[in-house]
Amino acid sequence: MKTKILKKAEEIKNELISIRRDIHAHPEVGLQVERTAKLVADKLRTLGIDVKTEIGVTGVIGTLKGNHPGKTLLLRADMDCLEMTELNELEFKSKNEGKMHACGHDAHTTWLLGTAMILSELKDKIHGNVKFLFQPAEEALGGAERMIKDGALDNPKVDAAIGAHVWPTIESGKIGIKHGAMMAAPDMFELTIYGKGGHGATPHVTIDPIGIGAQVYMALQTIVSRKVDPVEPAVITIGKFNGGSAHNIIPQKVEIVGTVRTLTNELREDIPNIMEKIIKGIVEGNGGTYEFNYKPYYPPVINDNSMTDLVKKAGKEILGRDGVVTIEKPTMGGEDFSYFQQQVPATFFQVGIYNERKGIVNPLHSPYFNIDEDVLHKAAAVMAQCALTYLNE
């Protein structure tokens, strides 16, 4: 079976590169992935795969039913891009101004189509079903959660799920796996502190929200150092601090916006309460008032051990013993694949794209980001092997 997968993957290599370049040149943001979704649906239909569209607004699901009864495995890719300007000078550079596939979702979509191309020719060997899920709005708006609410895990009921992401620090041609916590919950908060404005020359008759905000800023940094177990990773970053209009005016209010990153659901639930106790004490102690809005985004990505072992086994089958590396530390970046993990046993792995010889060295979300296209057919083959390993063994 491995030989058949590798042979087919090699046959579709150039087609996958062509598909990826087409998607890269026409990036679409959020839920507005109509062109990409149509490309995906049309290709799946040519493979004889049952297709459903407009799942979670613009999501696409293709279901391949094997010739033998069995479980259902979901394989997931995301389709949306980032709102940023591409600075690469490529023949297939983004044609949509202010939009760019700088996070590799064009590659994710392409290799999952490649997986469908491979497995559609092995239908007679498949025990069960494979759901190919193409998701909008991973970068924002929670596309995974929308698709789940729209029935993505039903008819047939999904038993397990696998997803993957390009990774610019892993050598091209290898994949990275990690058991347990892999990516953080990327939550967000907004804080407005209200004081009493006045002249900068008479601060004693005002309530200075900038001074209060500065105290809050410093105090929030003590949460990670003094309220969280030292061996448990957590991040509190304030990325926006707005207040004031002139050098001699004490303003009425200050706006503070930031992100909180945690790797466990327990700590994720605790931190907002700890934050508000600190904020309340400082603000009210200085005579001000406040509004605190904590916005939970995606849960942390926590990989199922048995599914991770399955990817490890399949990866070594396709890429060789040295083709699978173990990721030692989690990343504090987030991914909404975690919504699938809350419903079924699932794992998320990384596909290496780093290739210094080709100049593929830039990080995710860089305007110069690019991928080593030689990974597309290899990732498709790994996904296909994962599916067969799960369903048939």
KOLTORTI-763088 format. One line per field, with one value per residue (C-alpha): y, z, x; residue number from 1; chain. Coordinates in Angstrom, 1 decimal. Layout:
<rs>
v: [Y, ...];
w: [Z, ...];
u: [X, ...];
n: [NUM, ...];
chain: [A, ...];
</rs>
This chain:
<rs>
v: [0.0, 2.4, 1.8, 2.7, 5.8, 7.0, 6.3, 8.2, 11.1, 11.4, 11.3, 14.3, 16.4, 18.9, 19.2, 20.0, 22.7, 24.2, 24.1, 25.7, 28.5, 29.2, 29.4, 31.5, 34.0, 34.4, 34.7, 35.1, 36.2, 34.9, 33.5, 35.0, 32.1, 31.5, 31.1, 28.7, 26.7, 26.3, 25.1, 22.6, 21.4, 21.0, 19.0, 16.7, 16.0, 15.0, 12.4, 10.9, 12.1, 13.2, 16.9, 19.3, 23.0, 26.1, 24.3, 27.0, 29.6, 28.7, 25.4, 22.3, 18.7, 15.8, 12.2, 9.2, 6.0, 2.9, -0.4, -1.9, -0.8, 0.9, 4.1, 7.6, 9.7, 13.5, 15.2, 19.0, 21.9, 25.6, 27.9, 31.5, 34.0, 37.0, 40.7, 41.9, 42.8, 40.3, 41.5, 38.3, 38.8, 35.6, 34.7, 33.6, 36.6, 37.6, 39.4, 40.5, 43.7, 43.6, 39.9, 37.1, 33.4, 34.1, 31.3, 28.4, 27.7, 27.5, 24.6, 22.9, 23.1, 21.7, 18.7, 17.7, 17.7, 15.6, 13.2, 12.9, 12.2, 9.4, 7.8, 8.0, 5.4, 3.2, 3.1, -0.7, -0.9, 1.4, 0.1, 3.0, 6.7, 9.6, 13.1, 15.8, 19.1, 22.4, 25.2, 29.0, 31.6, 29.9, 33.2, 34.8, 34.2, 30.6, 28.7, 25.3, 25.9, 27.2, 24.0, 21.8, 23.6, 23.1, 19.3, 18.7, 15.8, 14.1, 11.9, 9.9, 10.5, 11.3, 9.0, 10.8, 13.8, 14.8, 18.2, 19.7, 23.0, 24.1, 24.9, 27.1, 25.9, 22.2, 20.9, 20.5, 16.9, 16.1, 16.3, 17.2, 15.5, 16.3, 14.4, 16.5, 20.3, 21.7, 25.1, 27.7, 29.2, 32.7, 34.7, 38.5, 41.2, 44.8, 47.1, 50.7, 52.7, 55.8, 58.7, 62.4, 64.6, 68.0, 70.3, 68.7, 71.5, 70.5, 66.7, 66.8, 67.7, 64.9, 61.1, 60.2, 57.1, 57.0, 56.6, 54.0, 52.2, 52.1, 50.5, 48.0, 47.2, 46.4, 44.5, 42.2, 41.1, 39.6, 37.1, 34.9, 35.3, 35.0, 33.4, 30.7, 27.5, 28.3, 25.1, 25.9, 28.3, 31.3, 34.7, 38.0, 40.6, 44.2, 45.2, 48.4, 51.3, 54.3, 57.5, 61.2, 63.9, 66.5, 67.1, 69.2, 67.4, 64.5, 62.4, 61.0, 57.4, 54.9, 51.9, 48.8, 45.7, 42.5, 38.7, 35.9, 32.5, 29.3, 25.6, 24.1, 24.6, 24.9, 27.9, 29.4, 29.6, 31.0, 33.9, 36.2, 36.1, 36.8, 39.7, 41.3, 41.1, 43.0, 45.5, 46.2, 46.8, 49.2, 51.2, 51.6, 52.2, 55.2, 56.5, 55.3, 53.0, 50.4, 48.1, 44.7, 42.5, 39.1, 37.3, 33.6, 32.7, 29.1, 26.4, 25.1, 22.4, 19.3, 16.2, 12.7, 10.3, 7.4, 9.6, 11.2, 7.7, 6.9, 9.9, 9.0, 5.5, 6.6, 9.4, 7.0, 4.6, 7.4, 9.6, 7.1, 6.7, 10.2, 11.8, 12.3, 14.6, 15.1, 18.6, 19.3, 22.5, 23.7, 27.0, 29.8, 30.5, 29.3, 27.2, 26.5, 22.8, 22.6, 22.7, 19.3, 18.0, 18.9, 16.6, 13.5, 12.0, 14.1, 15.2, 18.1, 17.8, 20.1, 19.8, 21.1, 23.6, 25.1, 25.0, 27.4, 26.4, 27.6, 30.7, 29.3, 30.7, 33.3, 32.9, 32.6, 35.9, 37.5, 39.4, 37.3, 34.0, 31.1, 27.3, 24.6, 23.2, 19.8, 19.1, 19.2, 15.6, 14.3, 15.7, 14.4, 10.9, 11.1, 12.1, 9.2, 6.7, 8.1, 7.4, 3.9, 3.1, 4.4, 2.8, -0.5, -1.3];
w: [0.0, 0.8, -2.6, -4.3, -2.2, -3.0, -6.7, -6.9, -4.9, -7.3, -10.3, -8.9, -7.7, -10.6, -10.5, -6.8, -7.3, -10.0, -7.7, -4.8, -7.0, -8.3, -4.7, -3.6, -6.4, -5.4, -1.6, 0.2, 3.8, 6.6, 5.5, 2.0, 0.4, -2.4, -5.2, -3.2, -2.0, -5.6, -6.7, -3.9, -4.5, -8.3, -7.8, -5.3, -7.6, -10.5, -8.1, -7.6, -4.0, -2.4, -1.8, 0.5, 0.3, 2.4, 5.6, 8.2, 5.5, 3.0, 4.2, 2.0, 3.0, 0.7, 1.9, 0.4, 1.3, 1.2, -0.2, 3.3, 6.5, 9.3, 11.1, 9.8, 9.9, 9.3, 7.6, 7.8, 5.9, 6.2, 3.2, 4.4, 4.0, 6.0, 5.4, 4.5, 1.4, -0.2, -0.9, -2.7, -6.4, -7.8, -11.0, -8.8, -6.3, -4.8, -7.2, -4.4, -3.0, 0.8, 1.0, 1.2, 2.0, 4.6, 6.9, 4.4, 4.1, 0.4, 1.0, 3.5, 1.0, -1.8, 0.1, 1.3, -2.3, -3.0, -0.3, -1.8, -5.2, -3.7, -1.6, -4.3, -6.3, -3.2, -2.4, -2.7, 0.1, 2.6, 5.6, 6.5, 5.4, 5.0, 5.4, 3.7, 5.5, 4.0, 6.5, 6.2, 8.8, 10.8, 11.2, 12.7, 13.3, 14.4, 11.2, 12.8, 15.4, 12.8, 10.7, 13.7, 14.6, 11.0, 11.3, 10.0, 12.4, 11.6, 8.7, 8.9, 12.5, 12.8, 15.1, 14.9, 13.2, 11.9, 10.8, 9.9, 9.4, 7.5, 9.9, 8.9, 11.5, 10.6, 7.8, 4.5, 3.9, 7.6, 9.9, 13.6, 16.1, 19.8, 22.4, 24.7, 24.6, 21.4, 20.9, 23.2, 23.6, 22.0, 24.1, 24.0, 26.4, 26.3, 29.3, 29.5, 32.6, 33.3, 35.4, 35.6, 33.0, 33.6, 33.1, 33.3, 35.7, 38.3, 38.6, 42.2, 41.0, 38.4, 38.4, 36.0, 34.0, 32.4, 35.8, 36.8, 33.5, 34.0, 37.4, 35.9, 33.1, 35.6, 38.0, 35.2, 34.5, 38.0, 37.2, 35.2, 37.6, 40.9, 40.3, 37.8, 38.5, 37.2, 35.1, 33.3, 30.3, 30.1, 28.4, 29.1, 26.5, 26.2, 22.6, 22.6, 25.2, 24.0, 26.0, 25.8, 23.2, 24.1, 26.3, 28.9, 29.2, 31.6, 29.6, 30.7, 29.8, 28.7, 26.5, 27.0, 24.7, 24.9, 24.5, 27.0, 26.0, 28.0, 27.4, 29.8, 30.1, 33.9, 33.8, 30.9, 33.1, 36.1, 34.5, 33.7, 37.4, 38.6, 36.1, 37.2, 40.9, 40.2, 37.9, 40.3, 43.3, 41.5, 39.6, 42.4, 44.9, 42.8, 42.4, 38.9, 37.3, 34.5, 31.9, 31.4, 28.5, 28.2, 24.9, 24.8, 21.3, 20.5, 23.1, 23.4, 20.9, 23.0, 21.0, 21.7, 22.4, 20.3, 17.3, 17.6, 17.7, 14.5, 12.7, 13.9, 12.5, 9.2, 8.8, 9.2, 6.6, 4.0, 4.9, 6.5, 10.1, 10.1, 8.5, 11.8, 14.5, 18.0, 19.0, 22.4, 23.3, 22.5, 20.7, 22.3, 18.9, 18.5, 16.1, 15.9, 15.1, 18.8, 18.4, 16.7, 19.5, 22.0, 20.1, 19.0, 19.5, 17.3, 16.6, 14.8, 13.3, 11.6, 8.0, 7.7, 4.9, 5.9, 3.0, 3.2, -0.3, -1.8, 0.4, 2.3, 5.7, 6.6, 9.5, 9.3, 8.8, 7.1, 3.9, 2.4, 3.6, 1.1, 1.1, -0.4, -2.8, -2.7, 0.5, -1.1, -2.5, 0.5, 3.0, 0.9, 1.0, 4.8, 5.2, 3.0, 4.9, 8.2, 6.9, 5.8, 9.0, 11.1, 9.1, 8.2, 11.2];
u: [0.0, 2.9, 4.3, 1.0, 0.6, 4.1, 3.7, 0.4, 1.9, 4.8, 2.4, 0.3, 3.3, 3.2, -0.6, -0.5, 2.1, -0.1, -3.2, -1.2, 0.0, -3.5, -4.8, -1.8, -2.4, -6.1, -6.1, -9.4, -10.0, -12.2, -15.5, -15.2, -13.4, -15.9, -13.4, -11.2, -14.3, -15.5, -12.1, -12.1, -15.6, -15.1, -11.9, -13.5, -16.5, -14.1, -12.8, -16.2, -16.4, -19.7, -19.5, -21.4, -20.8, -21.7, -21.0, -20.3, -21.0, -18.3, -16.9, -16.6, -16.8, -16.1, -16.9, -15.2, -17.0, -14.8, -15.9, -15.9, -17.7, -15.8, -15.1, -15.0, -11.8, -11.9, -8.9, -8.9, -7.4, -8.1, -8.6, -8.4, -5.6, -4.3, -5.0, -1.5, 0.5, 2.8, 6.3, 7.5, 8.2, 6.7, 4.9, 2.0, 2.2, -1.1, -3.4, -5.8, -4.4, -3.9, -4.4, -1.8, -1.4, 1.3, 0.4, 0.4, -3.3, -2.9, -0.5, -2.9, -5.8, -3.6, -2.2, -5.6, -6.8, -3.8, -4.8, -8.3, -6.7, -4.6, -7.4, -10.0, -8.0, -7.7, -11.4, -11.6, -9.0, -10.7, -12.7, -14.9, -15.1, -12.8, -14.2, -12.1, -13.0, -12.0, -12.5, -12.9, -12.0, -9.2, -7.4, -10.5, -14.2, -13.8, -14.5, -14.0, -16.6, -19.1, -18.6, -19.1, -22.3, -23.4, -23.1, -19.6, -19.0, -22.3, -23.7, -21.6, -20.5, -16.8, -14.7, -11.3, -9.6, -6.2, -4.9, -1.5, 0.2, 3.3, 6.2, 9.1, 11.6, 11.4, 13.5, 11.6, 10.6, 10.1, 7.1, 6.9, 4.7, 4.0, 2.0, -0.2, -0.4, 1.0, -0.5, -2.0, -5.4, -5.0, -7.5, -8.0, -9.0, -10.1, -9.9, -11.1, -10.1, -12.1, -10.8, -11.5, -9.8, -8.3, -5.3, -1.9, -0.8, -3.4, -3.2, -4.5, -8.0, -8.1, -8.1, -5.3, -6.3, -2.8, -1.2, -3.7, -3.2, 0.5, 0.1, -2.3, 0.1, 2.9, 0.7, -0.7, 2.9, 3.1, 0.3, 2.7, 5.6, 3.6, 0.2, 1.1, 3.1, 6.6, 6.7, 3.5, 3.8, 1.6, 1.8, 0.0, 0.9, -0.5, -0.3, -2.3, -2.3, -4.2, -4.9, -4.5, -4.7, -2.1, 0.9, -0.9, -4.2, -5.1, -7.6, -10.9, -10.0, -7.4, -7.9, -5.7, -5.9, -3.9, -3.7, -3.5, -1.9, -2.4, -1.8, -4.4, -8.1, -7.8, -5.4, -7.4, -10.4, -8.5, -6.6, -9.6, -10.7, -7.1, -6.8, -10.0, -9.2, -5.9, -7.6, -10.4, -8.1, -5.8, -8.5, -10.9, -8.1, -7.2, -10.7, -11.4, -13.9, -13.4, -14.9, -13.2, -14.1, -12.4, -12.9, -12.1, -11.0, -9.8, -9.1, -5.6, -4.5, -4.0, -3.1, -4.5, -1.7, -3.0, -3.7, -0.3, 1.3, -0.7, 0.8, 4.2, 3.9, 2.4, 5.0, 7.8, 6.2, 6.2, 9.2, 11.5, 12.7, 14.4, 11.4, 9.5, 10.9, 9.5, 8.6, 10.1, 8.2, 4.7, 4.2, 2.1, 0.4, -3.2, -5.2, -8.9, -8.3, -8.7, -12.5, -12.4, -10.2, -12.9, -15.3, -13.3, -9.8, -7.5, -4.0, -2.3, 1.1, 3.6, 5.0, 8.5, 9.2, 12.5, 14.9, 17.9, 19.1, 15.8, 15.6, 12.6, 13.5, 10.9, 8.5, 4.7, 2.9, 5.9, 5.2, 8.1, 6.7, 6.8, 6.9, 9.0, 6.5, 8.3, 6.4, 2.9, 2.9, 4.7, 2.2, -0.6, 1.0, 1.4, -2.2, -3.3, -1.2, -2.7, -6.2, -5.4, -3.6, -6.5, -9.3, -7.7, -5.6];
n: [1, 2, 3, 4, 5, 6, 7, 8, 9, 10, 11, 12, 13, 14, 15, 16, 17, 18, 19, 20, 21, 22, 23, 24, 25, 26, 27, 28, 29, 30, 31, 32, 33, 34, 35, 36, 37, 38, 39, 40, 41, 42, 43, 44, 45, 46, 47, 48, 49, 50, 51, 52, 53, 54, 55, 56, 57, 58, 59, 60, 61, 62, 63, 64, 65, 66, 67, 68, 69, 70, 71, 72, 73, 74, 75, 76, 77, 78, 79, 80, 81, 82, 83, 84, 85, 86, 87, 88, 89, 90, 91, 92, 93, 94, 95, 96, 97, 98, 99, 100, 101, 102, 103, 104, 105, 106, 107, 108, 109, 110, 111, 112, 113, 114, 115, 116, 117, 118, 119, 120, 121, 122, 123, 124, 125, 126, 127, 128, 129, 130, 131, 132, 133, 134, 135, 136, 137, 138, 139, 140, 141, 142, 143, 144, 145, 146, 147, 148, 149, 150, 151, 152, 153, 154, 155, 156, 157, 158, 159, 160, 161, 162, 163, 164, 165, 166, 167, 168, 169, 170, 171, 172, 173, 174, 175, 176, 177, 178, 179, 180, 181, 182, 183, 184, 185, 186, 187, 188, 189, 190, 191, 192, 193, 194, 195, 196, 197, 198, 199, 200, 201, 202, 203, 204, 205, 206, 207, 208, 209, 210, 211, 212, 213, 214, 215, 216, 217, 218, 219, 220, 221, 222, 223, 224, 225, 226, 227, 228, 229, 230, 231, 232, 233, 234, 235, 236, 237, 238, 239, 240, 241, 242, 243, 244, 245, 246, 247, 248, 249, 250, 251, 252, 253, 254, 255, 256, 257, 258, 259, 260, 261, 262, 263, 264, 265, 266, 267, 268, 269, 270, 271, 272, 273, 274, 275, 276, 277, 278, 279, 280, 281, 282, 283, 284, 285, 286, 287, 288, 289, 290, 291, 292, 293, 294, 295, 296, 297, 298, 299, 300, 301, 302, 303, 304, 305, 306, 307, 308, 309, 310, 311, 312, 313, 314, 315, 316, 317, 318, 319, 320, 321, 322, 323, 324, 325, 326, 327, 328, 329, 330, 331, 332, 333, 334, 335, 336, 337, 338, 339, 340, 341, 342, 343, 344, 345, 346, 347, 348, 349, 350, 351, 352, 353, 354, 355, 356, 357, 358, 359, 360, 361, 362, 363, 364, 365, 366, 367, 368, 369, 370, 371, 372, 373, 374, 375, 376, 377, 378, 379, 380, 381, 382, 383, 384, 385, 386, 387, 388, 389, 390, 391, 392, 393];
chain: [A, A, A, A, A, A, A, A, A, A, A, A, A, A, A, A, A, A, A, A, A, A, A, A, A, A, A, A, A, A, A, A, A, A, A, A, A, A, A, A, A, A, A, A, A, A, A, A, A, A, A, A, A, A, A, A, A, A, A, A, A, A, A, A, A, A, A, A, A, A, A, A, A, A, A, A, A, A, A, A, A, A, A, A, A, A, A, A, A, A, A, A, A, A, A, A, A, A, A, A, A, A, A, A, A, A, A, A, A, A, A, A, A, A, A, A, A, A, A, A, A, A, A, A, A, A, A, A, A, A, A, A, A, A, A, A, A, A, A, A, A, A, A, A, A, A, A, A, A, A, A, A, A, A, A, A, A, A, A, A, A, A, A, A, A, A, A, A, A, A, A, A, A, A, A, A, A, A, A, A, A, A, A, A, A, A, A, A, A, A, A, A, A, A, A, A, A, A, A, A, A, A, A, A, A, A, A, A, A, A, A, A, A, A, A, A, A, A, A, A, A, A, A, A, A, A, A, A, A, A, A, A, A, A, A, A, A, A, A, A, A, A, A, A, A, A, A, A, A, A, A, A, A, A, A, A, A, A, A, A, A, A, A, A, A, A, A, A, A, A, A, A, A, A, A, A, A, A, A, A, A, A, A, A, A, A, A, A, A, A, A, A, A, A, A, A, A, A, A, A, A, A, A, A, A, A, A, A, A, A, A, A, A, A, A, A, A, A, A, A, A, A, A, A, A, A, A, A, A, A, A, A, A, A, A, A, A, A, A, A, A, A, A, A, A, A, A, A, A, A, A, A, A, A, A, A, A, A, A, A, A, A, A, A, A, A, A, A, A, A, A, A, A, A, A, A, A, A, A, A, A, A, A, A, A, A, A, A, A, A, A, A, A];
</rs>
